[in-house]
Amino acid sequence: METEAPPAASALPTAPAHVRVGVQAVLLRDGQVLLGLRRNTFGAGSWGLPGGHLEAGETLTEAAHRELAEEAGLIAHDSRVCCVTDPDPAANHHMQVGVKVLSYSGFVKVREPERCAQWRFWPLDGLPEPLFVGSVEVLRSVMEETFHRRSEGTPACSSGRRPERA
């Protein structure tokens, strides 16, 4: 019985070695959300939620609390995971987890001026442009009050199972 030879490595689509997890703090005050103007980093010139990578040994809420303190000088006291997105090739294959900050203390301050030009609260119905690619789906989830957002181009799976690969 003859078997077909596997395709050459160069013929296979390239995929990241692993999916990265981004955690974003969603801080709402009087119907407005805190966004920072990114600089000298991926997405420079766009407005994004405070956030960064999940580090080994951290919970999702611990990561959001750490990023909020490091970037904006705020101490989160209570929070909950509010949404998750599928990995997005346009965002370096990051999946994003939104963590809604329920209570906090402190005053907003630019703590990393080399990475953020300013922090500002924006009305949810008047968000600035451009938005940071990693924050777009998290903000949509928050506004639509949905927990899971499928990235554009990700096929839906009505059976609840992963689609078969061809």
Phi and psi restraints in degrees (value plus and minus 20) as a CYANA .aco file:
   2 GLU   PHI    -108.0   -68.0
   2 GLU   PSI     120.9   160.9
   3 THR   PHI    -135.9   -95.9
   3 THR   PSI     130.1   170.1
   4 GLU   PHI     -97.4   -57.4
   4 GLU   PSI     115.5   155.5
   5 ALA   PHI     -88.8   -48.8
   5 ALA   PSI     123.8   163.8
   6 PRO   PHI     -85.9   -45.9
   6 PRO   PSI     134.8   174.8
   7 PRO   PHI     -85.4   -45.4
   7 PRO   PSI     132.6   172.6
   8 ALA   PHI     -81.9   -41.9
   8 ALA   PSI     129.0   169.0
   9 ALA   PHI     -74.4   -34.4
   9 ALA   PSI     -55.6   -15.6
  10 SER   PHI     -90.2   -50.2
  10 SER   PSI     -38.0     2.0
  11 ALA   PHI    -105.8   -65.8
  11 ALA   PSI     -35.1     4.9
  12 LEU   PHI     -99.7   -59.7
  12 LEU   PSI     124.3   164.3
  13 PRO   PHI     -86.1   -46.1
  13 PRO   PSI     125.2   165.2
  14 THR   PHI    -102.4   -62.4
  14 THR   PSI     119.8   159.8
  15 ALA   PHI    -154.2  -114.2
  15 ALA   PSI     134.6   174.6
  16 PRO   PHI     -86.2   -46.2
  16 PRO   PSI     135.5   175.5
  17 ALA   PHI     -84.1   -44.1
  17 ALA   PSI     -50.5   -10.5
  18 HIS   PHI    -179.7  -139.7
  18 HIS   PSI     141.1   181.1
  19 VAL   PHI    -108.3   -68.3
  19 VAL   PSI     116.8   156.8
  20 ARG   PHI    -116.8   -76.8
  20 ARG   PSI     131.0   171.0
  21 VAL   PHI    -131.0   -91.0
  21 VAL   PSI      99.3   139.3
  22 GLY   PHI    -122.2   -82.2
  22 GLY   PSI     118.6   158.6
  23 VAL   PHI    -139.2   -99.2
  23 VAL   PSI     108.8   148.8
  24 GLN   PHI    -143.7  -103.7
  24 GLN   PSI     111.2   151.2
  25 ALA   PHI    -104.9   -64.9
  25 ALA   PSI     104.6   144.6
  26 VAL   PHI    -124.5   -84.5
  26 VAL   PSI      85.4   125.4
  27 LEU   PHI    -131.8   -91.8
  27 LEU   PSI      92.6   132.6
  28 LEU   PHI    -126.0   -86.0
  28 LEU   PSI     119.4   159.4
  29 ARG   PHI    -162.9  -122.9
  29 ARG   PSI      98.2   138.2
  30 ASP   PHI      32.1    72.1
  30 ASP   PSI      24.5    64.5
  31 GLY   PHI      55.2    95.2
  31 GLY   PSI      -8.8    31.2
  32 GLN   PHI    -139.6   -99.6
  32 GLN   PSI     131.4   171.4
  33 VAL   PHI    -135.1   -95.1
  33 VAL   PSI     122.3   162.3
  34 LEU   PHI     -99.8   -59.8
  34 LEU   PSI     104.3   144.3
  35 LEU   PHI    -152.1  -112.1
  35 LEU   PSI     126.6   166.6
  36 GLY   PHI    -133.9   -93.9
  36 GLY   PSI     125.1   165.1
  37 LEU   PHI    -107.1   -67.1
  37 LEU   PSI      91.0   131.0
  38 ARG   PHI     -93.7   -53.7
  38 ARG   PSI     124.8   164.8
  39 ARG   PHI    -166.7  -126.7
  39 ARG   PSI     130.0   170.0
  40 ASN   PHI      33.4    73.4
  40 ASN   PSI      12.4    52.4
  41 THR   PHI    -174.5  -134.5
  41 THR   PSI     152.6   192.6
  42 PHE   PHI     -72.1   -32.1
  42 PHE   PSI     109.0   149.0
  43 GLY   PHI      63.6   103.6
  43 GLY   PSI      -1.0    39.0
  44 ALA   PHI     -73.7   -33.7
  44 ALA   PSI     118.0   158.0
  45 GLY   PHI      69.7   109.7
  45 GLY   PSI     -22.3    17.7
  46 SER   PHI    -130.4   -90.4
  46 SER   PSI     141.2   181.2
  47 TRP   PHI    -118.9   -78.9
  47 TRP   PSI     109.6   149.6
  48 GLY   PHI    -160.5  -120.5
  48 GLY   PSI     141.8   181.8
  49 LEU   PHI     -89.7   -49.7
  49 LEU   PSI     133.9   173.9
  50 PRO   PHI     -83.8   -43.8
  50 PRO   PSI     114.9   154.9
  51 GLY   PHI     151.1   191.1
  51 GLY   PSI     159.9   199.9
  52 GLY   PHI    -198.9  -158.9
  52 GLY   PSI    -178.3  -138.3
  53 HIS   PHI    -101.0   -61.0
  53 HIS   PSI     124.7   164.7
  54 LEU   PHI     -91.5   -51.5
  54 LEU   PSI     109.1   149.1
  55 GLU   PHI    -119.4   -79.4
  55 GLU   PSI     131.7   171.7
  56 ALA   PHI     -75.1   -35.1
  56 ALA   PSI     113.6   153.6
  57 GLY   PHI      70.1   110.1
  57 GLY   PSI     -27.8    12.2
  58 GLU   PHI    -113.4   -73.4
  58 GLU   PSI     130.2   170.2
  59 THR   PHI    -105.3   -65.3
  59 THR   PSI     147.4   187.4
  60 LEU   PHI     -81.1   -41.1
  60 LEU   PSI     -62.9   -22.9
  61 THR   PHI     -90.7   -50.7
  61 THR   PSI     -55.5   -15.5
  62 GLU   PHI     -81.9   -41.9
  62 GLU   PSI     -61.0   -21.0
  63 ALA   PHI     -83.3   -43.3
  63 ALA   PSI     -64.4   -24.4
  64 ALA   PHI     -83.1   -43.1
  64 ALA   PSI     -62.5   -22.5
  65 HIS   PHI     -82.3   -42.3
  65 HIS   PSI     -63.7   -23.7
  66 ARG   PHI     -82.4   -42.4
  66 ARG   PSI     -68.0   -28.0
  67 GLU   PHI     -83.1   -43.1
  67 GLU   PSI     -60.9   -20.9
  68 LEU   PHI     -82.0   -42.0
  68 LEU   PSI     -61.3   -21.3
  69 ALA   PHI     -89.5   -49.5
  69 ALA   PSI     -65.6   -25.6
  70 GLU   PHI     -83.4   -43.4
  70 GLU   PSI     -60.5   -20.5
  71 GLU   PHI    -111.3   -71.3
  71 GLU   PSI     -59.9   -19.9
  72 ALA   PHI    -140.5  -100.5
  72 ALA   PSI     -19.3    20.7
  73 GLY   PHI      52.3    92.3
  73 GLY   PSI      -2.9    37.1
  74 LEU   PHI    -123.5   -83.5
  74 LEU   PSI     123.8   163.8
  75 ILE   PHI    -124.7   -84.7
  75 ILE   PSI      94.8   134.8
  76 ALA   PHI    -102.6   -62.6
  76 ALA   PSI     114.7   154.7
  77 HIS   PHI    -124.6   -84.6
  77 HIS   PSI     -53.1   -13.1
  78 ASP   PHI    -166.2  -126.2
  78 ASP   PSI     121.8   161.8
  79 SER   PHI    -180.4  -140.4
  79 SER   PSI     148.5   188.5
  80 ARG   PHI    -170.6  -130.6
  80 ARG   PSI     130.7   170.7
  81 VAL   PHI     -87.8   -47.8
  81 VAL   PSI     108.2   148.2
  82 CYS   PHI    -133.9   -93.9
  82 CYS   PSI     -38.9     1.1
  83 CYS   PHI    -186.1  -146.1
  83 CYS   PSI     143.5   183.5
  84 VAL   PHI    -163.8  -123.8
  84 VAL   PSI     123.8   163.8
  85 THR   PHI    -138.5   -98.5
  85 THR   PSI     138.7   178.7
  86 ASP   PHI     -94.0   -54.0
  86 ASP   PSI     135.3   175.3
  87 PRO   PHI     -76.7   -36.7
  87 PRO   PSI     118.5   158.5
  88 ASP   PHI    -140.4  -100.4
  88 ASP   PSI      97.5   137.5
  89 PRO   PHI     -76.6   -36.6
  89 PRO   PSI     -53.1   -13.1
  90 ALA   PHI     -88.2   -48.2
  90 ALA   PSI     -39.4     0.6
  91 ALA   PHI    -130.7   -90.7
  91 ALA   PSI      19.3    59.3
  92 ASN   PHI      37.5    77.5
  92 ASN   PSI      16.5    56.5
  93 HIS   PHI      39.6    79.6
  93 HIS   PSI      16.9    56.9
  94 HIS   PHI    -111.3   -71.3
  94 HIS   PSI     117.7   157.7
  95 MET   PHI    -116.0   -76.0
  95 MET   PSI     127.3   167.3
  96 GLN   PHI    -135.1   -95.1
  96 GLN   PSI     119.5   159.5
  97 VAL   PHI    -138.5   -98.5
  97 VAL   PSI     100.7   140.7
  98 GLY   PHI    -109.0   -69.0
  98 GLY   PSI     112.3   152.3
  99 VAL   PHI    -140.6  -100.6
  99 VAL   PSI      93.3   133.3
 100 LYS   PHI    -100.0   -60.0
 100 LYS   PSI     104.2   144.2
 101 VAL   PHI    -105.2   -65.2
 101 VAL   PSI      98.3   138.3
 102 LEU   PHI    -110.9   -70.9
 102 LEU   PSI     -50.5   -10.5
 103 SER   PHI    -170.4  -130.4
 103 SER   PSI     127.8   167.8
 104 TYR   PHI    -176.3  -136.3
 104 TYR   PSI     148.8   188.8
 105 SER   PHI    -158.4  -118.4
 105 SER   PSI     142.8   182.8
 106 GLY   PHI      87.3   127.3
 106 GLY   PSI    -198.3  -158.3
 107 PHE   PHI    -143.3  -103.3
 107 PHE   PSI     120.6   160.6
 108 VAL   PHI     -83.9   -43.9
 108 VAL   PSI     109.9   149.9
 109 LYS   PHI    -166.3  -126.3
 109 LYS   PSI     122.0   162.0
 110 VAL   PHI     -94.4   -54.4
 110 VAL   PSI      88.9   128.9
 111 ARG   PHI    -116.1   -76.1
 111 ARG   PSI     -37.7     2.3
 112 GLU   PHI    -147.8  -107.8
 112 GLU   PSI      53.8    93.8
 113 PRO   PHI     -82.1   -42.1
 113 PRO   PSI     -40.5    -0.5
 114 GLU   PHI     -95.2   -55.2
 114 GLU   PSI     -35.3     4.7
 115 ARG   PHI    -138.7   -98.7
 115 ARG   PSI     -34.5     5.5
 116 CYS   PHI    -163.1  -123.1
 116 CYS   PSI     103.8   143.8
 117 ALA   PHI     -98.5   -58.5
 117 ALA   PSI     -56.2   -16.2
 118 GLN   PHI    -186.0  -146.0
 118 GLN   PSI     139.4   179.4
 119 TRP   PHI    -134.6   -94.6
 119 TRP   PSI     123.5   163.5
 120 ARG   PHI    -174.1  -134.1
 120 ARG   PSI     124.3   164.3
 121 PHE   PHI    -107.2   -67.2
 121 PHE   PSI     110.8   150.8
 122 TRP   PHI    -141.1  -101.1
 122 TRP   PSI     121.3   161.3
 123 PRO   PHI     -86.2   -46.2
 123 PRO   PSI     121.6   161.6
 124 LEU   PHI     -81.5   -41.5
 124 LEU   PSI     -45.8    -5.8
 125 ASP   PHI    -115.0   -75.0
 125 ASP   PSI      -7.9    32.1
 126 GLY   PHI    -168.0  -128.0
 126 GLY   PSI      29.0    69.0
 127 LEU   PHI     -89.5   -49.5
 127 LEU   PSI     127.8   167.8
 128 PRO   PHI     -94.6   -54.6
 128 PRO   PSI     146.1   186.1
 129 GLU   PHI    -148.7  -108.7
 129 GLU   PSI     126.8   166.8
 130 PRO   PHI    -101.5   -61.5
 130 PRO   PSI     133.4   173.4
 131 LEU   PHI    -111.0   -71.0
 131 LEU   PSI     127.2   167.2
 132 PHE   PHI     -80.8   -40.8
 132 PHE   PSI     112.7   152.7
 133 VAL   PHI     -73.2   -33.2
 133 VAL   PSI     -57.0   -17.0
 134 GLY   PHI     -94.1   -54.1
 134 GLY   PSI     -37.3     2.7
 135 SER   PHI    -115.9   -75.9
 135 SER   PSI     -38.2     1.8
 136 VAL   PHI     -75.8   -35.8
 136 VAL   PSI     -75.4   -35.4
 137 GLU   PHI     -89.7   -49.7
 137 GLU   PSI     -52.9   -12.9
 138 VAL   PHI     -84.1   -44.1
 138 VAL   PSI     -66.3   -26.3
 139 LEU   PHI     -83.6   -43.6
 139 LEU   PSI     -58.9   -18.9
 140 ARG   PHI     -81.6   -41.6
 140 ARG   PSI     -63.1   -23.1
 141 SER   PHI     -81.4   -41.4
 141 SER   PSI     -62.3   -22.3
 142 VAL   PHI     -83.0   -43.0
 142 VAL   PSI     -66.4   -26.4
 143 MET   PHI     -87.5   -47.5
 143 MET   PSI     -55.8   -15.8
 144 GLU   PHI    -110.4   -70.4
 144 GLU   PSI     -25.6    14.4
 145 GLU   PHI      35.3    75.3
 145 GLU   PSI      24.7    64.7
 146 THR   PHI    -130.4   -90.4
 146 THR   PSI     127.6   167.6
 147 PHE   PHI    -104.5   -64.5
 147 PHE   PSI     -61.1   -21.1
 148 HIS   PHI    -137.7   -97.7
 148 HIS   PSI     111.8   151.8
 149 ARG   PHI    -141.6  -101.6
 149 ARG   PSI     106.7   146.7
 150 ARG   PHI    -105.0   -65.0
 150 ARG   PSI     109.2   149.2
 151 SER   PHI     -83.5   -43.5
 151 SER   PSI     127.4   167.4
 152 GLU   PHI     -77.4   -37.4
 152 GLU   PSI     117.0   157.0
 153 GLY   PHI      70.8   110.8
 153 GLY   PSI     -29.6    10.4
 154 THR   PHI    -105.6   -65.6
 154 THR   PSI     105.0   145.0
 155 PRO   PHI     -87.7   -47.7
 155 PRO   PSI     122.3   162.3
 156 ALA   PHI     -94.4   -54.4
 156 ALA   PSI     134.7   174.7
 157 CYS   PHI    -153.0  -113.0
 157 CYS   PSI      74.1   114.1
 158 SER   PHI     -91.0   -51.0
 158 SER   PSI     -41.8    -1.8
 159 SER   PHI    -102.7   -62.7
 159 SER   PSI     -30.3     9.7
 160 GLY   PHI      66.4   106.4
 160 GLY   PSI     -25.7    14.3
 161 ARG   PHI    -121.8   -81.8
 161 ARG   PSI     138.8   178.8
 162 ARG   PHI     -88.2   -48.2
 162 ARG   PSI     122.9   162.9
 163 PRO   PHI     -85.2   -45.2
 163 PRO   PSI     126.2   166.2
 164 GLU   PHI     -88.9   -48.9
 164 GLU   PSI     122.6   162.6
 165 ARG   PHI    -108.5   -68.5
 165 ARG   PSI     120.4   160.4
